[in-house]
Amino acid sequence: MALANLSLQEKLRSQALSDPLTGLYNRRFFEQKLTEHVNNSATSTESLSLLMLDLDHFKRFNDNFGHDAGDYVLKEISAMLKRTVSDDEIACRLGGEELAVILPHSDMDEATEYADNIVTQIRTMHLEHKGLSLGQLSVSIGVSTYPEPSSDIESLVKMADKALYMAKEQGRDRVVNYRQYSEAKSPELELVESQ
């Protein structure tokens, strides 16, 4: 009875922390772990990087192939992420087609290279569902790093989001890190500040 109870508790804990469709960690776990890792990085000299991923044209994909095909793609990409992350790295599904990867011990250059590898892996996936080829898949990724340039969790997430939106603006299927974002935006910022 005690073993069955422990097993049930573990199952419920797992369900509370993971996304039922993909098996990736969920938003709740993401927020909890990001807080822990930022607090750990604050007391050490190591960087922590965050990747925000968004599957390109996913709504159109669902409209063309159906939601079951969309779910299949999410599962396959999530399985690829699970194979890619090491034991101390964390892949999460934040909702819809929005995913995130927490990379402890990674600076911006290392995280950008890691993200480029994910973009390449997804680009080379050839998935079929119910006998239909699903075409080429692609993902856009934004990268930010703590403690430099972000100084807290909120700015870490915002900077990754801004870089992600720039990746989408530049044509999708690519990685943009926050350094590239700020360099591209700085002439505009200087112009606004000088007025």
DOROLO-388344 format. One record per residue: residue number from 1; residue in one letter; x negated, y, z negated of N, C-alpha, C in turn. Coordinates in steps of 0.001 Angstrom, whole numbers. Example, Ala and Ser with C-alpha at 12.3 -4.5 7.8 and 13.67 -1.06 7.14 Angstrom:
REC   num   residuo    n.east   n.north      n.up   ca.east   ca.north     ca.up    c.east   c.north      c.up
REC     1         A    -13190     -5690     -7800    -12300      -4500     -7800    -13200     -3300     -7800
REC     2         S    -12850     -2250     -7080    -13670      -1060     -7140    -12900        30     -7870
//
This chain:
REC   num   residuo    n.east   n.north      n.up   ca.east   ca.north     ca.up    c.east   c.north      c.up
REC     1         M      -827     -1197         0         0          0         0      -877      1268         0
REC     2         A     -1907      1238      -840     -2809       2396      -923     -3532      2614       401
REC     3         L     -3972      1520      1052     -4652       1627      2346     -3707      2169      3416
REC     4         A     -2478      1725      3417     -1473       2216      4380     -1232      3705      4157
REC     5         N     -1190      4107      2901      -981       5516      2558     -2153      6366      3039
REC     6         L     -3386      5877      2823     -4576       6594      3291     -4576      6702      4818
REC     7         S     -4213      5602      5464     -4152       5595      6929     -3128      6610      7437
REC     8         L     -1978      6668      6795      -933       7636      7176     -1414      9063      6943
REC     9         Q     -2069      9303      5814     -2606      10643      5530     -3613     11060      6594
REC    10         E     -4503     10155      6988     -5509      10456      8009     -4839     10737      9352
REC    11         K     -3806      9952      9673     -3080      10150     10931     -2395     11518     10946
REC    12         L     -1763     11883      9850     -1086      13189      9754     -2092     14332      9821
REC    13         R     -3232     14164      9150     -4283      15188      9194     -4782     15367     10624
REC    14         S     -5001     14257     11314     -5456      14306     12701     -4423     14991     13585
REC    15         Q     -3157     14675     13397     -2096      15297     14190     -2012     16794     13917
REC    16         A     -2271     17184     12675     -2190      18603     12313     -3325     19406     12926
REC    17         L     -4440     18745     13268     -5618      19453     13772     -5858     19271     15262
REC    18         S     -5138     18358     15904     -5407      18125     17323     -4170     18360     18176
REC    19         D     -4430     18667     19427     -3387      18903     20413     -2881     17536     20890
REC    20         P     -1562     17291     20833     -1056      15962     21178     -1261     15569     22646
REC    21         L     -1246     16514     23564     -1392      16193     24984     -2823     15824     25338
REC    22         T     -3786     16654     24908     -5169      16510     25376     -6083     15784     24390
REC    23         G     -5696     15754     23122     -6579      15178     22112     -7676     16130     21661
REC    24         L     -7742     17325     22279     -8703      18339     21820     -8199     18919     20500
REC    25         Y     -9080     19595     19791     -8640      20275     18582     -7674     21395     18961
REC    26         N     -6783     21757     18028     -5786      22797     18309     -6248     24176     17814
REC    27         R     -5392     25174     18038     -5728      26560     17676     -6015     26706     16182
REC    28         R     -5254     26023     15368     -5435      26115     13912     -6850     25660     13523
REC    29         F     -7263     24523     14071     -8596      24002     13783     -9660     24936     14351
REC    30         F     -9412     25459     15550    -10328      26407     16201    -10589     27606     15280
REC    31         E     -9519     28212     14767     -9669      29397     13910    -10423     29057     12631
REC    32         Q    -10112     27895     12067    -10772      27450     10834    -12276     27242     11071
REC    33         K    -12624     26521     12143    -14028      26221     12421    -14805     27467     12860
REC    34         L    -14153     28340     13629    -14832      29558     14057    -15195     30401     12831
REC    35         T    -14284     30498     11877    -14548      31233     10629    -15730     30607      9888
REC    36         E    -15715     29279      9750    -16817      28580      9062    -18157     28850      9746
REC    37         H    -18174     28708     11078    -19432      28860     11815    -19941     30301     11803
REC    38         V    -19040     31264     11893    -19467      32665     11819    -20043     32945     10432
REC    39         N    -19401     32430      9387    -19922      32612      8031    -21296     31959      7876
REC    40         N    -21478     30778      8475    -22786      30106      8427    -23836     30898      9200
REC    41         S    -23456     31417     10370    -24406      32198     11182    -24790     33497     10483
REC    42         A    -23876     34035      9705    -24147      35295      9000    -25261     35126      7975
REC    43         T    -25422     33905      7475    -26453      33669      6461    -27714     33046      7051
REC    44         S    -27757     32902      8379    -28957      32364      9015    -29350     33285     10169
REC    45         T    -30376     32901     10881    -30809      33725     12024    -30319     33148     13340
REC    46         E    -29547     32063     13261    -29095      31396     14485    -27861     32071     15082
REC    47         S    -27824     32052     16409    -26668      32586     17123    -25568     31537     17203
REC    48         L    -24377     32019     17474    -23201      31183     17700    -22518     31754     18930
REC    49         S    -22174     30896     19888    -21508      31393     21095    -20122     30790     21234
REC    50         L    -19283     31538     21918    -17905      31126     22166    -17627     31172     23656
REC    51         L    -17054     30093     24179    -16617      30037     25571    -15098     30049     25578
REC    52         M    -14503     30966     26329    -13058      30966     26549    -12845     30531     27995
REC    53         L    -12082     29453     28190    -11862      28867     29517    -10403     28998     29910
REC    54         D    -10176     29262     31170     -8817      29332     31688     -8794     28652     33054
REC    55         L     -7937     27662     33211     -7833      26967     34496     -7232     27925     35519
REC    56         D     -7861     28025     36669     -7451      29002     37681     -6156     28581     38376
REC    57         H     -5274     29553     38580     -4010      29360     39321     -3195     28193     38771
REC    58         F     -3183     28023     37458     -2525      26841     36898     -1005     26875     37064
REC    59         K      -407     28053     36994      1039      28152     37189      1407     27707     38604
REC    60         R       655     28195     39565       908      27808     40955       707     26299     41131
REC    61         F      -289     25771     40455      -555      24337     40499       661     23563     39973
REC    62         N      1193     23987     38810      2381      23345     38240      3575     23460     39186
REC    63         D      3731     24636     39807      4851      24849     40730      4747     23928     41943
REC    64         N      3531     23744     42462      3327      22930     43670      3390     21424     43401
REC    65         F      2828     20991     42273      2686      19554     42031      3580     19023     40913
REC    66         G      4141     19920     40099      4973      19493     38981      4204     19488     37671
REC    67         H      4959     19571     36579      4334      19678     35255      3618     18394     34839
REC    68         D      4102     17234     35319      3403      16001     34947      2005     15964     35573
REC    69         A      1872     16516     36790       538      16617     37415      -316     17631     36648
REC    70         G       300     18728     36218      -416      19722     35411      -918     19125     34109
REC    71         D       -70     18325     33456      -482      17648     32218     -1639     16694     32483
REC    72         Y     -1572     15988     33612     -2629      15048     33982     -3966     15785     34151
REC    73         V     -3926     16936     34841     -5141      17731     35049     -5702     18202     33704
REC    74         L     -4832     18693     32827     -5282      19140     31498     -5946     17992     30739
REC    75         K     -5356     16799     30816     -5937      15636     30128     -7308     15290     30702
REC    76         E     -7431     15307     32038     -8704      14947     32672     -9802     15971     32362
REC    77         I     -9461     17254     32408    -10449      18296     32101    -10833     18230     30620
REC    78         S     -9857     17957     29770    -10136      17818     28337    -11046     16626     28075
REC    79         A    -10804     15513     28776    -11664      14332     28630    -13096     14662     29054
REC    80         M    -13240     15448     30139    -14570      15860     30585    -15238     16737     29518
REC    81         L    -14479     17652     28923    -15042      18510     27868    -15490     17671     26669
REC    82         K    -14676     16684     26289    -15037      15822     25158    -16350     15098     25431
REC    83         R    -16557     14677     26689    -17817      14004     27041    -18990     14990     27041
REC    84         T    -18705     16259     27295    -19755      17281     27426    -20247     17784     26076
REC    85         V    -19323     17969     25128    -19714      18567     23845    -20485     17569     22977
REC    86         S    -21456     18098     22248    -22204      17255     21309    -21466     17240     19971
REC    87         D    -22017     16537     18991    -21332      16351     17710    -21017     17648     16982
REC    88         D    -21893     18651     17087    -21637      19883     16339    -20933     20959     17182
REC    89         E    -20627     20656     18441    -19898      21585     19303    -18421     21213     19284
REC    90         I    -17557     22195     19453    -16124      21955     19275    -15340     22443     20481
REC    91         A    -14596     21523     21116    -13713      21869     22232    -12275     21900     21729
REC    92         C    -11536     22948     22092    -10170      23139     21607     -9228     23539     22738
REC    93         R     -7958     23211     22568     -6906      23739     23442     -6151     24770     22622
REC    94         L     -6191     26018     23101     -5562      27100     22352     -4088     27232     22699
REC    95         G     -3705     26712     23866     -2321      26777     24317     -2287     26829     25829
REC    96         G     -1241     26269     26436     -1134      26281     27889     -2387     25726     28523
REC    97         E     -2954     26498     29464     -4190      26073     30131     -5412     26776     29556
REC    98         E     -5262     27365     28383     -6364      28100     27749     -7122     27181     26787
REC    99         L     -8420     27052     27054     -9287      26186     26257    -10431     27014     25684
REC   100         A    -11110     26469     24688    -12260      27165     24105    -13294     26143     23665
REC   101         V    -14552     26561     23687    -15636      25723     23164    -16477     26584     22228
REC   102         I    -16685     26090     21015    -17555      26756     20042    -18923     26087     20130
REC   103         L    -19959     26904     20332    -21326      26393     20471    -22222     26946     19355
REC   104         P    -22280     26251     18221    -23218      26682     17185    -24645     26545     17720
REC   105         H    -25545     27363     17252    -26978      27294     17607    -27244     27650     19069
REC   106         S    -26331     28371     19733    -26549      28741     21140    -26527     30253     21301
REC   107         D    -27560     30779     21961    -27540      32210     22268    -26775     32421     23580
REC   108         M    -26678     33660     24024    -25852      33971     25186    -26362     33293     26463
REC   109         D    -27675     33275     26648    -28227      32649     27860    -27963     31139     27878
REC   110         E    -28171     30494     26737    -27916      29044     26644    -26436     28744     26866
REC   111         A    -25569     29552     26268    -24121      29346     26401    -23653     29589     27837
REC   112         T    -24264     30567     28510    -23912      30853     29912    -24303     29676     30799
REC   113         E    -25481     29121     30555    -25927      27953     31320    -24999     26754     31064
REC   114         Y    -24609     26572     29823    -23683      25505     29429    -22350     25681     30166
REC   115         A    -21845     26919     30187    -20576      27222     30858    -20680     27003     32365
REC   116         D    -21812     27385     32956    -22027      27150     34398    -21933     25663     34722
REC   117         N    -22460     24839     33832    -22400      23390     34008    -20938     22904     34002
REC   118         I    -20121     23449     33115    -18693      23082     33060    -17991     23489     34352
REC   119         V    -18255     24710     34824    -17643      25183     36077    -17992     24232     37225
REC   120         T    -19257     23831     37307    -19704      22919     38369    -19026     21559     38242
REC   121         Q    -18959     21028     37019    -18317      19717     36819    -16850     19744     37240
REC   122         I    -16135     20819     36878    -14710      20912     37225    -14552     21095     38736
REC   123         R    -15415     21883     39337    -15355      22110     40785    -15538     20805     41564
REC   124         T    -16317     19877     41025    -16595      18628     41741    -15609     17506     41400
REC   125         M    -14644     17782     40535    -13634      16764     40207    -12691     16582     41398
REC   126         H    -12388     15348     41715    -11416      15049     42780    -10331     14177     42168
REC   127         L     -9248     14816     41761     -8188      14091     41067     -7031     13780     42002
REC   128         E     -6454     12611     41769     -5235      12219     42478     -4176     11891     41454
REC   129         H     -2929     12224     41799     -1807      11923     40909      -663     11392     41763
REC   130         K      -232     10194     41445       839       9533     42200       534      9496     43693
REC   131         G      -725      9191     44011     -1126       9050     45403     -1391     10351     46135
REC   132         L     -1226     11479     45457     -1468      12788     46086     -2778     13381     45598
REC   133         S     -3588     13880     46530     -4793      14607     46139     -4367     15948     45555
REC   134         L     -4931     16315     44429     -4550      17560     43763     -5397     18749     44211
REC   135         G     -6263     18549     45192     -7069      19653     45715     -8200     20022     44769
REC   136         Q     -8895     21078     45147    -10042      21502     44341     -9569     22250     43106
REC   137         L    -10147     21912     41983     -9841      22573     40718    -10945     23578     40420
REC   138         S    -10575     24609     39683    -11608      25554     39250    -11208     26166     37915
REC   139         V    -12210     26716     37256    -12019      27313     35938    -12816     28607     35870
REC   140         S    -12284     29564     35123    -13017      30801     34819    -13389     30749     33344
REC   141         I    -14605     31225     33031    -15083      31164     31643    -15696     32501     31235
REC   142         G    -15325     32962     30047    -15935      34129     29441    -16779     33690     28247
REC   143         V    -17946     34307     28082    -18895      33916     27033    -19212     35115     26147
REC   144         S    -19171     34905     24832    -19638      35936     23898    -20478     35265     22811
REC   145         T    -21248     36094     22113    -22181      35556     21121    -22160     36400     19846
REC   146         Y    -22300     35710     18719    -22399      36324     17393    -23788     35983     16846
REC   147         P    -24488     36843     16152    -24087      38159     15668    -24406     39316     16617
REC   148         E    -24907     39012     17784    -25249      40078     18732    -24747     39676     20102
REC   149         P    -23877     40388     20749    -23390      41733     20461    -22184     41806     19527
REC   150         S    -21460     40693     19314    -20292      40796     18426    -20747     40798     16969
REC   151         S    -19964     41456     16124    -20359      41570     14722    -19406     40848     13778
REC   152         D    -18275     40337     14317    -17325      39594     13497    -16492     38680     14396
REC   153         I    -15627     37891     13781    -14834      36915     14539    -13939     37607     15554
REC   154         E    -13276     38665     15130    -12333      39358     16023    -13040     39868     17281
REC   155         S    -14196     40503     17109    -14912      41022     18289    -15487     39882     19130
REC   156         L    -15868     38771     18498    -16371      37614     19240    -15304     37111     20220
REC   157         V    -14076     36967     19728    -12968      36481     20567    -12610     37516     21627
REC   158         K    -12532     38792     21239    -12179      39855     22199    -13209     39968     23324
REC   159         M    -14481     39865     22962    -15540      39970     23975    -15493     38787     24947
REC   160         A    -15225     37602     24431    -15101      36427     25309    -13901     36597     26233
REC   161         D    -12804     37122     25702    -11605      37367     26522    -11872     38390     27619
REC   162         K    -12548     39483     27277    -12862      40511     28278    -13739     39937     29392
REC   163         A    -14728     39140     29006    -15605      38511     29999    -14807     37527     30864
REC   164         L    -13874     36805     30245    -13021      35868     30988    -12182     36614     32027
REC   165         Y    -11582     37734     31633    -10762      38496     32579    -11609     39043     33725
REC   166         M    -12841     39421     33437    -13715      39883     34508    -14033     38730     35469
REC   167         A    -14248     37521     34932    -14498      36349     35787    -13315     36140     36728
REC   168         K    -12113     36334     36227    -10910      36178     37065    -10841     37298     38109
REC   169         E    -11146     38531     37676    -11123      39679     38604    -12137     39504     39730
REC   170         Q    -13263     38868     39438    -14332      38709     40426    -14104     37518     41357
REC   171         G    -12949     36892     41263    -12639      35821     42208    -12486     34435     41593
REC   172         R    -12557     34337     40266    -12379      33058     39582    -13508     32066     39899
REC   173         D    -13392     30842     39322    -14362      29774     39566    -15789     30239     39224
REC   174         R    -15915     30894     38077    -17229      31438     37690    -17290     31706     36196
REC   175         V    -18505     32030     35751    -18777      32392     34357    -19201     33850     34320
REC   176         V    -18669     34587     33362    -19160      35939     33071    -19422     35994     31569
REC   177         N    -20616     36447     31185    -20859      36630     29749    -20666     38103     29389
REC   178         Y    -20559     38365     28088    -20233      39724     27668    -21327     40720     28044
REC   179         R    -22556     40283     28122    -23631      41192     28546    -23370     41663     29980
REC   180         Q    -23015     40729     30869    -22703      41090     32263    -21482     42003     32317
REC   181         Y    -20497     41714     31478    -19287      42536     31418    -19640     43971     31025
REC   182         S    -20429     44119     29954    -20747      45464     29466    -21638     46226     30447
REC   183         E    -22542     45516     31142    -23381      46176     32151    -22534     46660     33331
REC   184         A    -21556     45866     33727    -20691      46244     34854    -19753     47378     34471
REC   185         K    -19342     47410     33213    -18384      48427     32762    -19057     49704     32284
REC   186         S    -20368     49673     32008    -21017      50839     31402    -20950     52105     32260
REC   187         P    -21082     52057     33603    -20932      53300     34369    -19538     53919     34194
REC   188         E    -18507     53053     34129    -17146      53552     33918    -17014     54185     32537
REC   189         L    -17624     53519     31528    -17551      54038     30166    -18261     55374     30054
REC   190         E    -19430     55491     30704    -20173      56757     30670    -19359     57876     31311
REC   191         L    -18656     57546     32416    -17845      58529     33125    -16720     59020     32232
REC   192         V    -16051     58090     31515    -14954      58469     30612    -15480     59329     29474
REC   193         E    -16637     58945     28925    -17199      59680     27793    -17665     61080     28207
REC   194         S    -18106     61247     29444    -18613      62559     29867    -17480     63538     30189
REC   195         Q    -16258     63046     30350    -15130      63932     30686    -14543     64594     29466
//
